[in-house]
């Protein structure tokens, strides 16, 4: 495919990312110099390194200069360095970055600087702070962020979208429960972030720090400023391990584990396999949390292993939940209680883990009685599976976008921010009162993609979110209760089977089908079984 070159004047042109093969085409077109304005590895391992490009360019007699510019504000010294290069390099020159926009901005800023027009230079500098450079900025590269970006680009391939995400890895977290139960390979739950970022999106590998919705800008933790026309907020929910005294110091040792962390899920299975007798405690903190069924899923799979290995009668199993019920949707409580009885598990409601002494293997709980009196109780353990307290990320909860609980304030049906019409939110970070699951994000993606474009194009909204969420409850090795529900606990089953009955088919879905759909469908803009009802 020929390289797309934009000629700005008779000596200077720009383009998006070039490949090694493109250099032959540039040589044939008469270019004498190349300037690389894209930092190495900005796009992951698939991006050719500047040194590789330079080596090929030199064999063809083309001068090559590496002048990387990160997305965000362009430092003055970079402009001066660009001016120097344009004075020294043989003409004509081609400069490239991921899209050509940074190269174009550098050229314009250098031109204005040369003419000593301060006012014009300030104007261009502000534009180079990306005040309107991106059509859409997406905060977060998790399932919601990657999925909604892919869906938007599927609808409008020409959209300029930036994803703000600091992590270099992307996780399929729903499988960590299976890892902790010994039925899934932890290596299959992670991929390089660069491999899942949609091809036509820009990945800004940094963390968001401050929202400025009045100016349509986001400041990053490294000081850069990214501008947007529309913003999608989906940074997920933060696991606040520090809220439980002593927990961080003992995680991964002393019998303390959690399926809520990639490096700890295998330790869960190690502990389960090794435990032959003693006390096993599973905890659940106050809501909201990611996948409200996950804390008890860990208990069920552990108990099933102990039952199959004839150890269960020697193990005292206890489930301590800060809530007042086993599960938030009443229809699923009776079948779950059957498994609680099968495994002889003790349920302790209104019991919140507040401290862990890993060395002594003692967990401390604050338990509220019927009169509201809270007492602290110390419980020895041999295995402690902790579900950490969870909260909105600090940069969101301290921003003008947050509601009183710290989550991004949205209309629960349209997922549009209630104060800023050009902002949408989905996934675990939004205030919609749905279950925080990947299945919920799968449905929300379509609503946000449809409604964001409707807002952009001044059309009426047609997509409405019904609160759909799904929790595949792994009640034993080989069987799942697929809990699907919406706002108000309304059952929303996808398949024509009894939704409260344990099923081998749903286990196959959980272990095989759902991960495949996630990697090959949801993250690639394929919206299988994801379309919501249309609103009028």
Residue, then its C-alpha position, 0 to 999 in steps of 0.5 A: x500500500x503506497x505511503x500517504x504523503x501530504x506536501x506542505x510546501x516545495x521542501x517539506x512533506x509529512x506522513x504517518x508511520x513509515x515502514x522499512x519498505x517505504x524508504x525505497x518509495x521515498x528515495x524514488x520520489x526524490x526525498x533527500x532527508x527523513x525526520x522521525x518525530x515518533x518516539x521509539x516503542x510508542x506503538x509497541x514492538x511492531x513499530x520499526x525502530x528509528x535505528x533500523x529506518x536510519x540504516x536503510x535510509x543511509x544505504x539509499x543516500x537519504x539523511x535521517x534525523x531522530x527528533x521524537x516528540x511525545x503527544x501533548x505540549x511540544x517543548x520549545x527546544x524541540x521547535x528550535x531543534x526542528x528549525x536547525x534540522x530544516x536549515x541543515x538537512x538536504x531538501x526535500x524533507x519528509x517528517x513522520x510520526x504516527x499520523x503526521x499531526x506532530x510533524x505538521x505542528x512542528x513545521x507550523x510552529x517553526x514557521x511562526x517562530x521564524x517570522x517572530x509572530x508571537x501571537x500566532x506562535x502562541x495560538x499554534x502552541x495551544x493547538x499543539x497542546x492538542x486542544x482540538x487535535x483528537x476527535x475522541x480521547x478515551x481514558x483507560x485501556x481496559x476492556x471498556x476502553x479498548x472495546x469502545x474504541x474498536x467499535x467507534x472506529x468500526x463505525x467511523x474509521x476516520x475518527x482520531x482517537x487517543x487512548x490514555x493508558x499507562x499499563x504495558x499489559x492487558x488482562x482478561x480478568x474474568x478468568x482469574x477465578x478459574x486460575x485460582x480453581x486450577x482450571x485455567x492457565x494464567x499465561x492465557x489471561x494476559x497480552x501486550x497492550x500494544x497487541x490489543x490497541x486498535x490499529x488506527x488509534x493512538x496509544x498515549x502510555x501515561x496516566x490521566x491526572x487532572x480533568x479540565x472539562x471546561x477547556x476540553x483537556x486532560x492533564x497527564x501525570x507527566x505534565x502533558x496536556x491532551x485535548x479532545x472534542x469528546x471524552x470517554x471515561x473508563x479507567x476502571x475501578x481501583x483495588x484499595x488493598x491499603x484499606x485493610x490494615x496489614x494486608x499489603x505486607x502479607x499478600x502472596x505469603x502466610x496463606x493470604x491470597x486473592x483472585x483479584x490480582x494476576x500474580x496472586x491467582x496461581x497462589x490461590x490454587x497452590x494454597x487450595x491444593x496444599x490445604x488438607x485441614x484447618x480453617x479457610x476464610x473467604x471475604x467480600x467487602x462493601x459494594x461496589x466491587x468488580x464482579x460481585x459474585x467472584x468472592x464466592x466463586x473462589x469459595x465454591x471452586x475451592x470447596x469442590x476440590x476439597x470435596x473431590x479429594x476427601x478433605x472437605x470434612x476436615x476444613x472449616x469453611x467460612x464466607x464473611x461478607x460485608x453485605x446482608x445477603x449472599x447475592x444481590x439478585x434474589x432469584x439466584x440465592x436459593x440455588x446458591x444456598x444449595x451449594x453453601x449447604x453442600x460444602x458445609x460453609x458458614x455464612x457470616x453477614x455484615x462482616x467486614x475485614x479490617x486487619x490481617x496479621x499474616x505472621x500470626x495468621x489472624x484476620x480481624x473483622x468488624x461485625x454489625x449485629x441487628x441493632x447496628x452495634x459493631x464488634x471486632x472479632x479475631x479469627x485464626x485462618x490457614x487460608x485467607x482469600x481476600x477480596x479488596x475494598x474497591x473505589x473510583x480512581x483518585x484522579x476521577x473521584x477528585x474531579x468535577x466529573x465525579x458524583x458523591x461516591x467518586x464515580x463518573x456521573x452519567x445518565x444510566x440509560x444513555x451513559x452520557x455525563x449529566x453535566x457535560x454533553x461531550x463526555x460519556x462513561x462506561x465500565x466500572x468507573x461510571x455511576x450507572x447502578x449496574x453490576x460491574x462486569x465485563x459483560x456489562x461493558x460489552x453492552x455499554x460499548x454499543x450504547x456509548x458508541x451509538x450515542x457519542x456519534x449521535x451527539x457528535x452529529x447532532x442526532x437524537x439518541x437511539x441506544x438505551x442501556x437496560x443495566x445488563x450485567x452477567x455473572x457466571x457463578x462457578x458453583x463447582x468444577x464443570x458447572x456454572x449458574x449464568x446469572x444475567x440481570x438488569x436494573x432492579x434485578x430483572x432477569x435478562x437471560x440470553x439463552x432459552x434455559x432455566x437461568x438459575x440451574x447449574x449447567x455444564x454448557x455454561x461452564x464450557x462458555x465460561x472456560x472456552x467461549x467467553x475468553x475467545x469472544x473477548x479477545x477476538x470479538x469485543x476488543x475488535x469491535x465485533x458486537x456479537x449479542x451486544x446490541x441494546x434495545x433502541x430508545x425512542 
